[in-house]
């Protein structure tokens, strides 16, 4: 009797898996070519841009020693609660970023000097994968012959090659990307980075040897699983993965606004060059 019960349970489990997979495949939107339709405006609802790893809420990104513990740095103390860091559950699979010993020290130094070192503060292009989990939407345009990503932040873009173009002719902030379908998942490989971007506001970083493999998988009409495997033998001891959900925006706000932040940081970058600098 127990053998029959075990056999029944195994068969039931297999049938349930097939049913769920079939139901998932039937409920996602598809294009004329039968591939999942990724077109639309997407955005995360997590705190990965503050810190990829699990973290508690704290008073500010930039802290200094206070009489009874850390307090906001003088440059941001006036922001009060607006400048505070919300807690995050983390998006790193396994929880750990496998830094080499020297690189972990560099990460901690980056975190300590966030105000002056984070490329986001200066409106530099965000790089990959950070562009996908900044607190701004991005839009995917694709057809059978082209795939294009447009980001609200800093007007960043990615033109995804659909055949391997070989090594990037020049290093860049956003790297060189090429993609292909693996079943219902769109996979993108990106390399050719200049090594100057960060992965979040907590000092997590990489070198110009970074290679990122991303997977975009629709799970419903309004949700998509996003995974990225990061490999950088100059900085990490092994490849590691982040995983999160992207949400499709609907209604009148399902469009990109302008956030050309270059002019917003002119005073920060060039204000000291004024004949009479502001205080």
C-alpha positions as CSV (number, residue, x, y, z in Angstrom):
1,X,0.0,0.0,0.0
2,X,2.8,2.4,0.9
3,X,4.5,1.7,-2.5
4,X,1.3,2.6,-4.3
5,X,0.9,5.7,-2.2
6,X,4.5,6.8,-3.0
7,X,4.0,6.1,-6.7
8,X,0.7,8.1,-6.6
9,X,2.4,11.0,-4.9
10,X,5.2,11.1,-7.5
11,X,2.9,10.9,-10.4
12,X,0.7,13.6,-8.9
13,X,3.7,15.9,-8.3
14,X,4.9,15.4,-11.9
15,X,1.4,16.2,-13.3
16,X,1.1,19.3,-11.0
17,X,4.4,20.6,-12.3
18,X,3.4,20.1,-15.9
19,X,0.0,21.8,-15.2
20,X,1.6,24.8,-13.5
21,X,4.2,25.2,-16.3
22,X,1.5,24.9,-18.9
23,X,-0.7,27.4,-17.1
24,X,2.2,29.9,-16.7
25,X,3.1,29.6,-20.4
26,X,-0.5,30.2,-21.4
27,X,-1.0,33.3,-19.3
28,X,1.9,35.4,-20.5
29,X,1.5,37.8,-23.4
30,X,3.3,36.7,-26.7
31,X,4.3,38.5,-29.9
32,X,3.6,37.5,-33.4
33,X,6.6,35.2,-33.4
34,X,5.3,33.3,-30.4
35,X,8.0,34.6,-28.0
36,X,7.0,36.3,-24.7
37,X,6.2,40.0,-25.2
38,X,8.6,42.0,-23.0
39,X,7.5,45.3,-24.4
40,X,6.6,47.8,-21.8
41,X,7.8,50.0,-18.9
42,X,9.3,48.2,-16.0
43,X,10.5,49.0,-12.5
44,X,11.7,47.3,-9.3
45,X,10.0,47.8,-5.9
46,X,13.0,46.8,-3.8
47,X,15.9,48.6,-2.1
48,X,18.7,47.0,-4.1
49,X,20.1,50.3,-5.2
50,X,20.8,51.2,-1.6
51,X,22.5,47.9,-0.9
52,X,22.3,44.6,-2.8
53,X,22.6,42.7,0.5
54,X,20.2,42.5,3.4
55,X,20.4,45.7,5.5
56,X,18.6,47.4,8.3
57,X,17.3,51.0,8.1
58,X,19.8,53.6,9.1
59,X,19.9,57.4,9.5
60,X,21.8,58.2,6.2
61,X,24.1,56.8,3.5
62,X,26.9,58.9,4.9
63,X,27.6,58.6,8.6
64,X,30.1,59.9,11.1
65,X,30.8,59.0,14.7
66,X,28.5,60.6,17.2
67,X,28.4,60.8,21.0
68,X,26.2,57.7,21.3
69,X,26.7,56.0,17.9
70,X,26.8,56.9,14.2
71,X,25.0,60.1,13.1
72,X,24.5,61.6,9.6
73,X,27.5,63.3,8.1
74,X,27.4,67.1,8.3
75,X,26.9,67.3,4.5
76,X,23.5,65.4,4.7
77,X,22.3,66.0,8.3
78,X,19.8,68.7,7.1
79,X,18.0,66.1,5.0
80,X,16.7,64.4,8.1
81,X,14.3,61.5,7.3
82,X,14.5,62.3,3.6
83,X,18.1,61.2,3.6
84,X,17.6,58.0,5.6
85,X,18.1,54.5,4.2
86,X,15.1,52.1,4.3
87,X,15.7,48.5,5.2
88,X,16.0,45.9,2.5
89,X,15.7,42.1,2.3
90,X,18.6,41.8,-0.2
91,X,18.7,40.4,-3.7
92,X,22.0,38.4,-3.5
93,X,21.3,34.7,-3.9
94,X,22.9,33.1,-0.8
95,X,23.3,36.6,0.8
96,X,27.1,36.9,0.3
97,X,29.1,38.8,-2.3
98,X,32.3,36.7,-2.6
99,X,35.0,39.5,-2.6
100,X,38.7,38.8,-2.7
101,X,40.3,40.1,0.5
102,X,41.7,43.3,-1.0
103,X,38.4,44.0,-2.8
104,X,36.4,43.7,0.4
105,X,38.6,46.4,2.0
106,X,38.0,48.5,-1.1
107,X,34.3,48.0,-0.8
108,X,34.3,49.2,2.8
109,X,36.4,52.2,1.8
110,X,33.9,53.0,-1.0
111,X,31.1,52.8,1.5
112,X,32.8,55.1,4.0
113,X,33.4,57.7,1.2
114,X,30.1,57.3,-0.6
115,X,29.4,61.0,-0.9
116,X,32.5,61.7,-3.0
117,X,32.9,58.3,-4.8
118,X,29.5,56.9,-5.9
119,X,29.2,57.5,-9.6
120,X,25.4,57.9,-9.2
121,X,26.0,61.1,-7.1
122,X,27.8,62.6,-10.2
123,X,25.1,61.4,-12.7
124,X,27.5,59.1,-14.5
125,X,25.9,56.3,-16.5
126,X,24.8,53.4,-14.1
127,X,26.2,50.4,-15.9
128,X,24.8,46.9,-15.9
129,X,23.1,45.4,-13.9
130,X,22.5,48.5,-11.7
131,X,20.5,50.3,-14.4
132,X,17.7,47.8,-13.9
133,X,17.2,48.3,-10.2
134,X,17.7,52.1,-9.9
135,X,14.5,53.7,-8.5
136,X,13.5,54.8,-12.0
137,X,11.5,53.0,-14.7
138,X,13.0,51.7,-17.9
139,X,11.3,50.7,-21.1
140,X,11.9,47.6,-23.3
141,X,11.2,47.8,-27.0
142,X,11.6,44.6,-29.0
143,X,10.6,42.8,-32.2
144,X,11.9,39.8,-34.1
145,X,14.8,41.9,-35.4
146,X,15.7,44.3,-32.6
147,X,15.8,44.8,-28.8
148,X,16.4,48.1,-27.2
149,X,16.4,49.3,-23.5
150,X,15.8,52.9,-22.6
151,X,16.4,54.1,-19.0
152,X,14.9,57.2,-17.4
153,X,18.0,57.8,-15.3
154,X,20.6,59.9,-17.2
155,X,19.0,58.9,-20.5
156,X,21.0,55.6,-20.5
157,X,20.3,53.2,-23.3
158,X,21.2,49.7,-24.4
159,X,21.0,48.4,-28.0
160,X,21.1,44.6,-27.7
161,X,22.8,42.8,-30.5
162,X,21.0,39.6,-31.5
163,X,24.2,37.9,-32.7
164,X,27.5,37.7,-30.9
165,X,29.5,40.7,-32.2
166,X,32.8,39.6,-30.6
167,X,34.8,41.6,-28.1
168,X,33.7,45.2,-27.6
169,X,35.8,47.6,-29.7
170,X,36.1,50.0,-26.7
171,X,35.2,49.9,-23.0
172,X,32.2,51.9,-21.9
173,X,29.9,52.7,-19.0
174,X,27.1,50.4,-20.2
175,X,29.2,47.8,-21.9
176,X,28.3,45.8,-25.0
177,X,25.3,43.5,-24.9
178,X,24.1,40.7,-27.0
179,X,21.0,38.6,-26.4
180,X,19.2,35.4,-27.5
181,X,16.1,33.4,-26.5
182,X,16.5,30.3,-24.5
183,X,12.9,28.9,-24.5
184,X,10.7,31.6,-22.9
185,X,13.7,33.4,-21.3
186,X,15.6,36.2,-22.9
187,X,19.3,36.0,-22.0
188,X,21.7,38.9,-22.4
189,X,25.5,38.7,-22.1
190,X,27.3,42.0,-21.4
191,X,31.0,42.8,-21.2
192,X,33.3,45.6,-22.3
193,X,32.9,47.8,-19.2
194,X,35.1,50.7,-18.2
195,X,35.2,49.5,-14.5
196,X,34.0,52.9,-13.2
197,X,30.5,52.0,-12.2
198,X,29.2,50.7,-8.8
199,X,26.6,48.1,-8.1
200,X,24.8,50.1,-5.4
201,X,25.1,53.0,-3.0
202,X,26.9,50.8,-0.4
203,X,30.2,50.7,-2.3
204,X,29.8,47.3,-4.0
205,X,31.9,47.5,-7.1
206,X,33.6,45.6,-10.0
207,X,36.5,46.0,-12.4
208,X,36.6,46.3,-16.2
209,X,36.8,42.5,-16.4
210,X,33.1,42.2,-15.3
211,X,30.9,39.9,-17.4
212,X,27.2,39.9,-16.7
213,X,24.7,37.3,-17.9
214,X,21.1,38.4,-17.4
215,X,17.8,36.4,-17.6
216,X,14.4,38.0,-18.2
217,X,11.5,35.7,-17.7
218,X,7.9,36.8,-17.8
219,X,5.7,35.2,-15.1
220,X,2.5,37.1,-15.8
221,X,1.1,40.0,-17.7
222,X,2.6,42.4,-15.2
223,X,5.6,40.7,-13.5
224,X,8.9,39.4,-14.7
225,X,11.7,37.5,-13.0
226,X,15.1,39.1,-13.4
227,X,18.4,37.3,-12.6
228,X,21.9,38.4,-13.3
229,X,25.1,36.4,-12.8
230,X,28.2,38.5,-12.2
231,X,31.7,37.2,-12.9
232,X,34.8,39.2,-12.4
233,X,38.0,37.3,-11.6
234,X,39.8,40.5,-10.7
235,X,37.4,41.3,-7.8
236,X,35.4,38.2,-6.8
237,X,36.5,34.7,-5.9
238,X,33.6,33.1,-7.9
239,X,30.6,34.0,-10.0
240,X,27.5,35.1,-7.9
241,X,23.9,35.9,-8.6
242,X,21.2,38.5,-7.9
243,X,17.5,37.8,-8.3
244,X,14.4,40.1,-8.1
245,X,11.0,40.8,-9.6
246,X,10.3,43.6,-12.2
247,X,6.9,45.1,-12.2
248,X,5.2,46.4,-15.3
249,X,3.7,49.9,-15.0
250,X,0.2,50.5,-16.3
251,X,-2.0,53.5,-16.8
252,X,-0.9,57.1,-17.7
253,X,2.4,56.7,-15.9
254,X,3.6,53.8,-18.0
255,X,6.0,56.0,-19.7
256,X,9.5,57.4,-19.2
257,X,9.9,61.0,-17.9
258,X,13.1,63.0,-18.4
259,X,15.8,62.8,-15.7
260,X,18.8,64.3,-17.5
261,X,20.6,64.8,-14.3
262,X,23.8,66.2,-15.8
263,X,22.7,69.8,-15.3
264,X,21.6,68.9,-11.7
265,X,25.3,68.2,-10.7
266,X,27.0,71.1,-12.5
267,X,27.4,72.9,-9.2
268,X,28.8,69.8,-7.5
269,X,31.3,69.1,-10.2
270,X,32.2,72.6,-11.5
271,X,30.9,75.1,-8.9
272,X,34.4,75.5,-7.3
273,X,35.6,76.9,-10.7
274,X,33.3,80.0,-10.4
275,X,35.1,83.3,-10.0
276,X,33.3,83.7,-6.8
277,X,32.3,80.1,-5.6
278,X,29.1,79.8,-3.6
279,X,29.3,78.7,0.0
